[in-house]
Amino acid sequence: MQKSALITGGSSGIGLAYARHLDRFGWSLHLVAQSRSRLAGAAEMLKSETDIHVLDLSSPEGVRQLTKDAPVPDLLVANAGITLTGSVGTLTQSATAQLQYLLCGGVIDLVQWAAPVMKSRGHGRIVIISSIAAETPMPNSAIYASAKTGVTAFGRSVHGELIGHGVTVTTSLPGYVRTNIHERAGLSHLKRQVPNWMWLSPEQVVKETEQASLAGRETVIPGLVYRMTRPFLGSKLANAAWRTLTKRGASRRNH
Ligand SMILES: NC(=O)c1ccc[n+]([C@@H]2O[C@H](COP(=O)([O-])OP(=O)(O)OC[C@H]3O[C@@H](n4cnc5c(N)ncnc54)[C@H](OP(=O)(O)O)[C@@H]3O)[C@@H](O)[C@H]2O)c1
């Protein structure tokens, strides 16, 4: 039987690479994003049956609408996201709430919608694209880091609940990935500043994440360089080096 996947943020970057990967195996796809034209462009690239959902997932209304419009899939990839920088106290309450909902609260709502159905079916996979930001302090991106930390804790915990019911939740923690996310946040300088060896391709993230999900793993850190440095991420030396390599401006840069 043809398998189905729902990918949030499926019009660009990691989400689009995920769609293209599953397309090669003949999955039917539901892609969600805000921009109709980018979604239509993505659907045109794919051979599989593809439904598009034009929704803003940074508020509960968008997620509620999605759960009405789309069936619970065999694979849910909760990936949609932006990044937003700003030193503590400079972001508006509404920008903070939207970012937290898009990256964390909305993912929790989607998983709470899909997981009971998957559990009753006795099978299903959920993939959460979190970030290495869940493992290391990120000055001037504290809201992003806290939302990614929250969603990672949620994913790991729910994985433990569902694994005995044939359902897995794999949380992926990528480092720097070559996508549009940094330009959109006014952080194009990172592409010049962060050394080449720290960048992953979206395809590599998808390959390693999908392998981990198929193996029923709880978490995955794509890229050898990030796996090797993980034990040191909390150390003062590593944090100082990380901050130098990835220095982010302290002023607000909106997406
Ligand atoms: N790139 C990295 O270095 C990196 C590292 C670690 C983790 N991540 C995570 O990877 C995920 C994907 O990011 P990416 O790098 O692939 O970025 P990207 O190329 O900018 O893609 C982001 C996707 O999310 C969608 N999206 C953004 N805001 C949305 C909203 N309010 N409602 C619905 N859809 C929305 C975008 O659709 P529209 O264009 O229509 O808004 C787009 O499809 C994010 O969760 C990000 O935090 C990225």
The ligand as an ORCA input file, in Angstrom:
! r2SCAN-3c Opt
* xyz 0 1
  N      19.375     25.530      8.216
  C      19.956     25.312      9.380
  O      21.134     25.660      9.605
  C      19.197     24.592     10.472
  C      19.922     24.076     11.559
  C      19.249     23.415     12.571
  C      17.871     23.258     12.496
  N      17.193     23.779     11.437
  C      15.737     23.619     11.428
  O      15.329     23.025     10.224
  C      13.963     23.373      9.958
  C      13.824     23.732      8.488
  O      14.571     24.897      8.218
  P      15.387     25.119      6.868
  O      16.782     25.379      7.268
  O      15.090     24.048      5.879
  O      14.774     26.535      6.420
  P      14.072     27.063      5.082
  O      14.776     26.599      3.857
  O      13.892     28.526      5.296
  O      12.644     26.341      5.118
  C      11.713     26.651      6.118
  C      10.375     26.027      5.761
  O       9.457     26.292      6.852
  C       8.312     26.962      6.336
  N       7.778     27.901      7.329
  C       8.427     28.908      7.971
  N       7.588     29.582      8.763
  C       6.377     28.987      8.632
  C       5.091     29.236      9.177
  N       4.881     30.253     10.040
  N       4.070     28.429      8.827
  C       4.262     27.411      7.950
  N       5.446     27.134      7.387
  C       6.489     27.916      7.719
  C       8.797     27.675      5.081
  O       7.698     27.965      4.253
  P       7.428     29.487      3.703
  O       8.632     29.812      2.854
  O       6.156     29.415      2.949
  O       7.359     30.366      4.942
  C       9.750     26.643      4.510
  O       9.023     25.662      3.815
  C      13.615     24.509     10.926
  O      12.819     24.022     11.989
  C      14.976     24.937     11.460
  O      14.909     25.471     12.761
  C      17.809     24.425     10.418
*
